[in-house]
Amino acid sequence: MSITRIEIDPEGDTLVIVPVKPTSTQSEAPNSPDEKHFLCSKKHLTLASRRAARLFSSQFKEASVESDGLYHWKFEAIFNHEAFSLVLKIIHGKTRGIPRDMKLDLLADIATIVDDLQCHEAVAYFSESWLLCWPSARKKARGKELAQLILSSFVFEHASLFENYTKLAIRHSDDVPSTFGLPIRVDVSSQIENTRTQIFEHLLDGLDKLYDWILDGSAGCNPACQALRLGSLSQARKKLGLYPRPSSPFSKLSLDSLLESLATVQSPAYFGPPNQGPVAMYSSKWNIETSSTVVVPGGFFGGQSKSTQPGTNNASVSSPQPSGLFGPSAFSQTTNSPPPRQLGAPPQPTVGLFGSSTASQSPASGGLFGNANSKVGTNTSAAENQEQPAIIVKHNCRLKDLIEPLVMAAENEITGLKLADFPRP
């Protein structure tokens, strides 16, 4: 074991003994760890540190002078000796050379020592400038880095940073928050986990109620719309790991990723006849054109097929007609005017305003191959046929509109902890 003596106060009367924190390989060695001996002033220590004041006024052996004429205050090998040196220098007013900014690892080590010595006031001036290096805008902090920021903002009593960093922990933790061996107070870590769990419970309760609400027909303008919503919600819950319902501590689930995913859940667009829901739920309207074939009697070789399009009143068809008595002839036929008659051909049927093709012949008018008295069948109105409506509308019923209030409620619940709720003992 090697001992390094560092004079914080050359005329000091107290040795602060800090074993060098071993590395993973050194911890397996049988030899005692190296030690740093800081020569300090008992008076400065007791003025700055509440723990030192209690210790040196007690009956513990640290309150008695050793054979070398000095008080000995020994710590366990859990502290960073560089951080310990900085804290002792600040306590003794040796502030020249104290850095104004600090790496996060060293900042957390200093916070650990300050919390142990209970010398918050002595380092307050420097801690404010150190924390400025880690503003609340640092929203990408996760894991150990986030734990270090929570510890530092708590020990150095920066209320807004503490609230922001605990909010990040509540939002992004996917299990019971880990302290990573840092001396974060138990009531702080417990409150972070309790808040996270409570928000999950409220969100899952809301999704269960929404499922039951759609299932009993309370949401959706018609059964088909309700079925689409119910199916989409069931698939989303399964995909996001919410079915079957998970239990606390909701391992592998983070509020941030879950809320982001729920915000994108959507049911397929639904189109249907106008009479399937209130007009206020429509966003668009389409006329459906359906093709049908009717047989028009007449023509040199008998009946002639003709395609009509119900639902249109201005469609025109230009096609060559069968050969007439004096040879082939072509003409343009529209649905609003009858075509020219061929020699010997019976009267042609007329096409109605909305495309229904009907023709009624009198018994006296005979065709070339027999009685042309026939009535062309009328197509069933598409508007009356729910399987094939003439008009469809796009329904505005969206699953997203039902999930969005649940997401917003959860977002409002994600708030950081208040520093005032955790007074010093």
N, C-alpha and C positions, 0 to 999 in steps of 0.2 A: 504494500500500500504506500502510495506517495501522498505527501501533504503539501499543498500550496497555500502559502499565507498571503493574504491580500489586506493591505491597510486602508480601510475606509476612513478611520480616524486614527492617526499615528499615536495619539495619547489615549486611545480607548481602553476600557476596562472589561470588555466582554468579547468572547470569541463565539461567533456564530458559525457553527460547523455544519457544512452542507456536503454530504457524500455525493460524488459525481454519479449522476443517473446512469446506470449501466445500459449498454446496448444489448440486443438479443444474444450476441455471442459472449459478451462479458458476463452476463447473468449466470452462465453455466460454469464460470471459473470459480475455484474454491477460495481464492484470495479475497480479502476484504477490498471493497471499492476504494478508489482514490477519494481524497477529501479536499474540500476548499475551506480554509479557515479565514473568516472575515473578522478583522479586528475592528470592533465598533464601540460606540459610546452607549452605555446603559441608559443614560439620561435621554439621549435622542430616541432610543428605541421605545422607552416607556411613554414618551410624549406623543410619538407618532402611532404606536401600535397598542390597541386595547388589549390584545392578547399578551403582549410583553408586559404591560402594566400589571395585569393580573398575575402573570407568572412570577415576576420578581418581587411581588408582595405576598407570595404564598410560602408554604413550608416545603415546596419541592426542592430537590437538590440543585436545580438550576439557580435557585435564589441564594445559594451559598458559594463562597469563593473557593476555587480549587487550589491545589498546591502551587500552581504557577502564579497565584495572585490574581487570577482572572475568573470572571463568571463564564461558564460554558453552557451554551444553548445549542443542543444538537437536534438536527432534523433527520427525517428518514430520506432515503435515496429516491425521492419521487419528484424533486424539483429540478428545474433547469438552472444550473449555476450561473449562466450568463444573465438570465432574467433576475436571479436573486441579487446579483451584484448591482444591477441597475436600480432595483428597488431600494437597496441599502444606501446607495449613493444619493438618491432623491431624499430619503429620510434624513440624511446627514447634511443636506444642503450642497452636496457636491454635484451640481447640475451641469457643469460644463462638460460637453461631450455627450449629453443625453440626446439621443436622436429624436427628431420631431415627427418622423413617420416611422412606421414599424411594420415588419412582416407579420402576417396573421399568426403564424405558429408562435413567434416570440411574444406577440401581444397576448395570446391566450395563456402562455406560460406566466407572464407578468400578472395577468388577472387572477390566475390560480394562487400565486404567492400573496398578492394583495388581499384576496379573500381569506387566506389562511392567517395572515398576520393582523387582519382587520385594521389596515392603515389606509383606508379609502381617501380620507381627506388629504393626506400627505402627497398623494400622487394625482389628485384631481386636476391640477393645472395641465399636466402632461397628458393625462388620459383623454382629455377633450381633443387635443390635436391629433392624438393617435387614432381616435375613432373617426376623425374627418377623412381618413384614408379609406374608410369602409362605409360609404353613404348608404342610405336606404334604397337607392336605385339599384343596388347590387342584387338583382332578382334571380340571378342564376346560381346563387349559392345553394349547395346541396351537401348532404352527408356530414362529414367531419368539419368541413369549412363552415357550414351553417351552425353546427353545434358550438364551434369556437366563437362565432359572432354573437350567438345568444349569450354565452358565458361572459364575454367581454362587455357587451352592452348592459348586462345585468349588474356585474361587479362595479363597473364604472358609472352606473346609474344614468344611462342615456335612455330616457323613457320612449322617445319616438323610434329609435333604432331597435330597442327591445321589442316593441309592439310589432314593427315591420318584420323582424326576423322570426319571431314566434308565429306570425301569420304565415310566413313561407313554410315553416315546419308543419303547421296544420294542413296546409294545402298540398304539399308535395310528399309527405311521409307516406310510405306504402306498407307500414307495419308499426309496431310500437317504437316510438322514436328512441334512437340509441344516443347515449351520452359520449360514446367513444372514450370512456375512461376519464372524462373531464368532470370536475366537481360542480356540475350543474345541480342546483337544489332539487330535491325529490319532488317538492310541491310544484315546481315549475314544469318539470318533465311530465308529471302526472296530469297537470291541467292541460298541457298540450294534447296528450293522448285522449283525455276525457272529452275535450272540445271536438277533436277529430271524429271520435266514435259517435258522439251525439249528432253531429251533422250527417254522418252516414245513416244513422237510424232514421232520422227525419226524412231524408231523401228516399230511402227504400220504402218507408211507410207511404209516402206520397205516390210512388210508382205502383204499389199494391192497390191503393185506393183508386188510382186512375184505371188500372186493369179491370177492377170490379165495376167501375162506372161505365166503361165501354161495354163490358160483358152484359150488363143488365139493360142496355139500350139507351142509357142516358146521354150518350155522346154520339154524334153522327146523325146525318139527316135521313138515312135509310139503312136497311139491314146490310146491303152490299158495302156501303161506306163504313159501317161499323165493323164488318168482317175484315176489311182491309186494314183498318187501324189496329184492331186487336191482333191480327197476325203480325203486323209490322212491329208492334210493341213487344210481343212474345219473342220474336227473332232477335230484336235489339237486346233484350234482357239476357238472353242466352249467350249472345256473342260477347257481351260486356262482362260476363261472369256474375250476373245478378240473379241467375236462375239455375239451380235452386238458390233461394235467398242465402247469402253468406252471413256469417255471424262474426261478432267482435273477436279479435281486433281487426278484422277485414284485411288480412294479409294479402299482399300483392295488389292491393287496390289503393290508388291515390285519388283524392278528391279532384285534383287538377285534371288528370287525364280522363276521369270518368265524366266530369261535367263538360269537358270539351267534346267528348264522344256523344253524350246525350244531346248536345246542342245541334248535332248534325243528323240525328235520327229523323227520318221522314217516311211517310207512307206513300205508296204509288199514287199517281194522279188518277182520279176517278171521273169517268164520263158516263152520262146516262140521260134518260128522257127528262124533260123539264118538270114533269109532275112527280118526280121522286124526291123533291125537297123544296124548301122555301126559295123564292126568287133571290133573296138577299145572299144566298150562298153560292150564286153562280158568278163566274168571272168571264166566260166566253160562251159563244153559241155557234153551232155549225148546222147547216142544212145537209142532209145525207142524200146523195143521188144514187138510186138503185136502178139497175138495168133489168128490163123484162122483155120478153119476146111474144108478140101476138101475131096471129095469122090473118092476113088481109085477103079476102077472096078476090078473085079476078086475076087477070093476066092470061096470056095466051096458053100457058100450059097448066093453069090451075092456080091454087092458092100461093101467095107470095109472103115470105117471112119479112117482118119489119121490126126493128128494134126501137123501142121508145124509152125515154128517160123520165119517169115521173119526177115531179118536183121542179121541172124547168119549163119555162113558158116561152123561151126564145131560141131553143136549139134548132139548128138547120141541118138538113142532110142532103147532100148532093150525090146522086148515084145514077148509073145507067139503068133504064127501065127495060123490061122485056120487049122483044121486037114487036112492033105494031104491024099493021097490015101492009104498010109500004116500007118496011125496013126498020132498023133500030133507030131509036130517038132518045136523047138524053135531056133531062130538064132538072131544074132545081126545085126541091120540095121543102116547104117549111111546115112546121106544126101549126101555124096560124092560118094557112090558106090551103085549100084542096088542090091536088095536082090536076093537070089537064087530063081529060078522059081520052082513052084510046078507042079507036073504032071497034065497036062490038064489045067493049069491056063494060062491066057493071059500074055503078057509081062507087067511088072510093070512100072509105070511112074518113071521118074528120077526127083530128086530134084535139082534145079539149084544152082548155087554158092551162091546166096543170098536168098535162101529159097523159091523161087517161084516154085510151083509144077505144072509142065505141062506134059502132055503125049499125044502124037498123035499116034493113032493106024492106021494101014493100013486096007483097006476094007477086005483083004483076011484073016485076023486073027479074027476068031469068038470066042466068049466066050461060056461058058457052057450053059448060058441061052439066047443066042442071039448074035447079032452083037456087038462086043466089040469096034467098031470104035467110039471112043469118045475123046473129048478134055477137059482135066481138066481146069476149068476157072482160069485165072491169077488174083491174088489180085491187086487192084489198088495200085500203089506205094504210100507209106505213105509220101514220100518226096514231092509228088505232092498234097497231101491233107493237107490243112492248119488246118483243124479240128483235124487231127491226124498225126502230123509230125513225121518223122522217127528220126529226130535229134532236140533237143531243147538246148537252151543256157540260162544261167542266165545273165540277164541284170544288168549292173552296175549302172543304173540310180537310184540315191538315193535322196529322199527329203532332207535328212540331209545335203547333199552337197550344196543345195540351201539356206538352212536356216543358215548354219554355218557362211557365211560372214556377215549376219545381226547381229548375236550374237557377233561376233568379233568387228564389228563397234560400237555396243553399249558398249561393254567392254572398248574400247578405249576412249569412251566419258565420262566414269565414272572417273572423276578426282576430287580431293579435291580442296577447295578454297585456294587462295594464301593470306597469311596474309598481304602482301604488298598492296593488293587491298583495304584494310580497315584501312586507317590511323586514328590515334586518332584525335578527333575534337580539 
